Amino acid sequence: MDMITINQNNFDAHLPEIAKIIKNGGLVLFPSDTVYILAVDPINPNAVKKLLSFKNRWVGKAISIAVCDTKMAEKYVKLSTSTQKLYKKLLPGPFTIVTNGLHKVAPGIEAENSTLGIRIPNSKYILKLIKYLNLPITATSANLSGRSPHYSVASFLHTLSQKKKNLLDLIVDAGKLPKNLPSTVIDATESELKILRRGDLIASNSTSLLSTSEIETGKIANFLFQKIINKKLNGPIVLGLSGDLGCGKTVFSQSIGKITGIKSHITSPTFVIVNDYGKFLHFDLYRLNTTKDFIDLKFKDYFKKNIVACIEWPEIMGKSNLDWLKQHTNYFAINFEYISQTERRLSFDF
């Protein structure tokens, strides 16, 4: 069992070594965007047998695989138009989407009902590895069946017997991972989505996520903002947060502020209309009523530099201001609504 330590600066140098071991049927402990995973070549029957033996898992209980894009996924699963939209809106991200398999993987990867779970992780390490291999890898969490996932190599090794350790060909250590839950598993084989395993983010459809707490709202903010960043846009980024009162818009804005590097406490700007943190702006338009209010505020002047802005109550600013923002900034609309006393839906379409 060999071990290497990776970071953003040295990963490319280690990539050929990691890929070679996987191509040769090896079992590799690898970091993901959620937990540490066990990676093997899912096409190689001997590699899959080794993985199942390590996990104490029987053939017929599916093992998800990670791919780098939708084009690669279509080589292994059937994707309907609605499922393609699900991929486009939710991936890369902490989701496993289950659809009918095409029987192109080794026995033990597809489930007994011939379905297969696909991940496109939001992990540069995994995506680079898959592109280098030009093959998917298994994306099952690094734990024995029925045990908890692991966020550090030390924690993982502590649970293993020497016999289990001997099955590992390589450990890739990226340090301690953030305590994210394993991916949410979505059954997309029918017209109505079913959640088979709940992770940090829950999707009710391809353009809405559910939250039951401030923590979950913050994680949704992180996920959606990463989708925007991945677009590699130029110019101001503006998030219009509309919908029900007390539904988490300020919590969402606080999370965006933290992502942009604001260390000071971000409060609601209700009494001052806008809080300017330099590269991050937080608007609350609830108290504005007329076109003159926006002129007096010099509203449009705020967007002449490359900033990130969250605007609560954008519905108040009227069509002309909204059209101007859509023309002169990168504008993204997110709607907040209560669907029960404790659950809210955040809808988007980007």
C-alpha positions in Angstrom: 0.0 0.0 0.0 1.6 3.3 -1.2 0.5 6.7 -0.1 1.0 10.1 -1.7 -0.1 13.6 -0.5 -1.6 15.9 -3.0 -2.5 19.6 -3.3 -3.4 22.0 -6.1 0.3 22.5 -6.9 1.5 18.9 -7.2 -1.5 17.0 -8.3 -0.7 17.1 -12.0 2.7 15.6 -11.3 1.1 12.6 -9.5 -1.7 12.2 -12.0 0.1 9.6 -14.3 1.0 7.4 -11.3 -2.6 7.4 -10.0 -4.1 6.7 -13.4 -1.6 3.9 -14.0 -2.7 2.1 -10.8 -6.4 2.4 -11.7 -5.8 1.2 -15.3 -3.9 -1.8 -13.9 -6.9 -2.8 -11.8 -5.8 -1.2 -8.6 -7.9 0.0 -5.7 -7.3 3.7 -4.8 -8.5 5.8 -1.8 -9.3 9.2 -3.3 -10.7 12.6 -2.1 -14.0 13.8 -3.6 -16.1 16.9 -3.1 -18.1 15.1 -0.4 -16.1 12.3 1.3 -13.2 10.0 0.6 -14.1 7.5 -2.1 -12.8 4.1 -3.3 -11.9 4.4 -7.0 -11.4 1.5 -9.4 -12.0 1.0 -13.1 -15.7 0.0 -13.3 -15.2 -1.7 -16.6 -12.5 -4.1 -15.1 -14.2 -7.2 -13.5 -11.2 -8.0 -11.3 -11.0 -4.5 -10.0 -14.7 -4.5 -9.2 -14.4 -7.8 -7.4 -11.6 -6.4 -5.4 -13.7 -3.3 -4.5 -16.7 -5.5 -3.5 -14.5 -7.7 -1.4 -13.1 -4.6 0.4 -16.6 -3.2 1.0 -18.1 -6.5 2.1 -20.7 -5.8 -0.5 -22.7 -8.2 -2.5 -23.2 -8.2 -6.2 -26.6 -6.5 -7.0 -26.3 -3.5 -4.7 -25.3 -0.8 -7.0 -21.9 1.1 -7.0 -22.1 4.6 -8.4 -19.6 5.8 -11.0 -18.1 9.3 -11.6 -17.8 10.7 -15.1 -16.5 14.1 -16.3 -19.5 15.2 -18.4 -22.9 14.3 -19.8 -21.3 12.9 -23.0 -19.4 10.3 -21.0 -22.5 9.5 -18.9 -24.4 8.6 -22.1 -22.0 5.8 -22.8 -23.2 4.0 -19.6 -26.8 5.1 -19.0 -29.9 6.1 -20.8 -30.7 9.8 -20.5 -34.2 11.1 -21.3 -34.7 14.8 -22.2 -35.8 15.5 -18.6 -32.8 13.7 -17.2 -30.5 15.7 -19.4 -32.0 18.8 -18.0 -31.4 17.4 -14.5 -27.7 16.9 -15.4 -27.4 20.4 -16.8 -28.9 22.1 -13.8 -27.6 20.0 -10.9 -24.2 18.7 -12.1 -21.4 19.1 -11.3 -22.6 18.9 -7.7 -23.2 16.6 -4.7 -25.8 14.5 -6.5 -25.9 10.9 -7.8 -28.5 10.5 -10.5 -29.9 7.0 -11.0 -31.2 6.0 -14.4 -31.3 2.8 -16.5 -27.9 1.4 -17.3 -26.6 0.3 -20.7 -24.7 -2.8 -19.3 -21.3 -1.4 -20.3 -19.8 -1.9 -16.8 -18.5 -5.0 -15.0 -20.9 -7.1 -12.9 -21.5 -5.6 -9.5 -21.7 -2.0 -10.6 -25.3 -1.8 -11.9 -28.0 -2.7 -9.5 -30.1 -5.9 -9.7 -32.8 -3.8 -11.6 -30.1 -2.7 -14.2 -30.0 0.9 -13.0 -26.8 2.8 -12.5 -26.0 5.9 -10.4 -23.9 8.6 -12.1 -21.9 11.5 -10.4 -20.2 14.5 -11.9 -18.4 15.7 -8.8 -17.5 19.3 -8.3 -13.9 18.2 -7.7 -11.0 19.3 -9.9 -9.0 16.3 -8.7 -11.6 13.7 -9.8 -12.5 15.5 -13.1 -8.8 15.7 -14.1 -8.3 12.1 -13.2 -11.3 10.9 -15.3 -10.3 13.1 -18.3 -6.7 11.7 -18.1 -8.0 8.1 -18.0 -10.8 8.8 -20.5 -12.8 6.4 -18.4 -15.1 6.7 -15.4 -14.1 5.6 -11.9 -16.2 4.2 -9.1 -17.5 6.8 -6.7 -18.6 4.8 -3.7 -17.7 6.2 -0.3 -14.6 4.8 1.5 -16.2 2.7 4.2 -17.2 -0.8 4.9 -20.8 -1.6 4.1 -23.1 0.0 6.8 -20.3 2.1 8.3 -19.9 5.9 8.4 -18.0 7.7 5.6 -14.6 9.3 6.2 -13.2 12.7 5.9 -9.5 12.0 6.6 -7.1 9.2 5.8 -6.3 8.6 9.4 -9.9 8.1 10.3 -10.3 5.6 7.4 -7.2 3.6 8.2 -8.1 3.4 11.9 -11.2 1.3 11.0 -9.3 -1.3 8.9 -7.8 -4.6 9.6 -4.4 -5.4 8.1 -6.1 -7.7 5.6 -8.3 -4.8 4.4 -5.3 -2.5 4.2 -3.5 -5.0 2.1 -6.3 -4.7 -0.5 -5.5 -1.0 -1.1 -3.0 -0.3 -3.8 -2.7 3.5 -3.3 -3.9 6.1 -0.8 -4.2 9.7 -2.1 -4.3 12.0 0.8 -5.7 15.5 0.3 -5.9 16.3 4.0 -9.0 16.6 6.1 -12.1 17.2 3.9 -15.0 19.5 4.9 -17.8 17.6 6.8 -20.1 17.4 3.8 -22.6 14.5 3.7 -22.3 11.9 0.9 -24.1 12.9 -2.3 -27.9 13.0 -2.5 -29.1 10.0 -4.5 -31.9 10.8 -6.9 -33.9 8.1 -8.7 -34.8 9.6 -12.1 -36.1 6.4 -13.7 -39.7 7.6 -13.4 -41.3 11.0 -14.3 -41.4 11.9 -10.5 -38.0 12.1 -8.8 -37.5 10.0 -5.7 -34.8 10.7 -3.1 -33.1 7.4 -2.3 -30.5 9.0 0.1 -30.5 12.4 1.5 -27.3 14.5 1.4 -26.6 18.1 2.0 -28.8 19.3 -1.0 -32.3 18.0 -1.8 -33.7 18.6 -5.3 -37.5 18.6 -5.9 -36.9 19.0 -9.6 -34.1 20.2 -11.9 -34.6 23.8 -11.0 -35.4 23.9 -7.3 -33.7 22.9 -4.1 -35.3 22.4 -0.6 -34.1 23.7 2.7 -35.2 23.1 6.3 -32.5 25.1 8.1 -30.2 28.1 7.8 -27.3 25.7 7.3 -29.0 24.1 4.4 -29.8 27.5 2.9 -26.1 28.4 3.2 -25.1 25.2 1.4 -27.6 25.9 -1.4 -26.0 29.4 -1.7 -22.6 27.9 -2.1 -23.8 25.4 -4.7 -25.6 28.0 -6.8 -22.8 30.5 -6.6 -20.3 27.8 -7.7 -22.5 27.1 -10.7 -22.3 30.8 -11.6 -18.5 31.0 -11.0 -18.1 28.0 -13.4 -19.5 30.1 -16.2 -16.4 32.3 -16.0 -18.3 35.5 -16.5 -17.0 39.0 -17.0 -18.6 42.0 -15.2 -20.8 42.3 -12.1 -22.7 39.3 -10.8 -26.1 40.1 -9.4 -28.4 37.7 -7.5 -32.0 38.8 -7.4 -33.6 37.1 -4.3 -37.4 37.3 -4.4 -40.2 35.6 -2.6 -41.8 35.1 0.8 -40.8 37.2 3.8 -38.6 35.4 6.4 -37.7 32.7 3.9 -33.9 32.8 4.2 -32.9 35.6 1.7 -30.6 37.3 4.2 -29.0 34.0 5.3 -28.4 33.3 1.6 -26.8 36.7 1.1 -24.6 36.2 4.2 -23.3 33.0 2.7 -22.5 34.7 -0.7 -20.7 37.4 1.2 -18.5 34.9 3.0 -17.7 33.2 -0.3 -16.5 36.5 -1.8 -14.1 36.9 1.1 -16.1 39.3 3.4 -14.9 38.6 7.0 -17.0 41.2 8.7 -20.6 40.3 9.9 -23.1 40.8 7.1 -26.3 42.2 8.5 -29.6 43.0 6.8 -29.5 46.5 5.2 -33.2 47.1 5.9 -32.7 50.6 7.4 -30.0 51.8 5.0 -31.1 50.1 1.7 -27.6 48.9 0.8 -24.6 47.7 2.7 -21.4 48.2 0.7 -18.6 45.8 1.7 -16.4 46.7 -1.3 -16.5 43.7 -3.6 -19.8 42.6 -2.2 -23.1 44.6 -2.0 -26.2 43.7 -0.1 -29.4 45.4 -1.0 -32.8 45.3 0.7 -35.3 47.2 -1.5 -38.3 46.6 0.7 -38.7 50.3 1.7 -38.4 51.8 -1.8 -41.6 52.8 -3.5 -41.0 55.1 -6.5 -38.7 55.6 -9.5 -37.4 58.7 -7.7 -36.2 56.5 -4.8 -34.0 54.6 -7.1 -32.7 57.8 -8.8 -31.9 59.3 -5.3 -30.1 56.1 -4.4 -28.0 56.3 -7.6 -28.9 52.6 -7.9 -27.3 52.0 -11.3 -23.9 53.5 -10.2 -23.3 50.6 -7.9 -22.9 48.2 -10.8 -20.2 50.0 -12.8 -17.5 47.9 -11.2 -16.9 44.2 -11.0 -18.7 43.3 -7.8 -21.1 40.6 -6.5 -24.4 41.8 -5.3 -27.4 40.2 -3.6 -30.7 42.2 -4.0 -33.5 41.3 -1.7 -37.0 42.2 -3.0 -35.9 42.8 -6.7 -39.6 42.7 -7.6 -39.9 46.2 -6.1 -37.4 47.8 -8.5 -39.8 47.6 -11.5 -39.3 46.4 -15.1 -37.1 49.2 -16.3 -34.5 48.7 -13.6 -34.7 44.9 -14.0 -34.2 45.2 -17.7 -31.2 47.5 -17.2 -29.6 45.0 -14.8 -30.2 42.1 -17.2 -28.5 44.1 -20.0 -25.5 45.5 -18.0 -24.8 42.8 -15.5 -24.8 39.0 -15.1 -28.2 38.7 -13.5 -29.5 35.5 -11.8 -33.0 35.2 -10.3 -33.7 33.0 -7.3 -37.1 32.7 -5.8 -37.8 31.7 -2.1 -41.1 30.2 -1.0 -42.5 28.3 2.0 -43.9 24.9 1.1 -44.5 24.0 4.8 -43.9 25.6 8.2 -40.4 24.2 8.3 -39.5 23.7 4.6 -38.8 26.2 1.9 -38.1 25.9 -1.8 -35.4 27.9 -3.6 -36.1 28.0 -7.4 -33.6 28.9 -10.1 -33.2 28.4 -13.8 -29.6 28.9 -14.7 
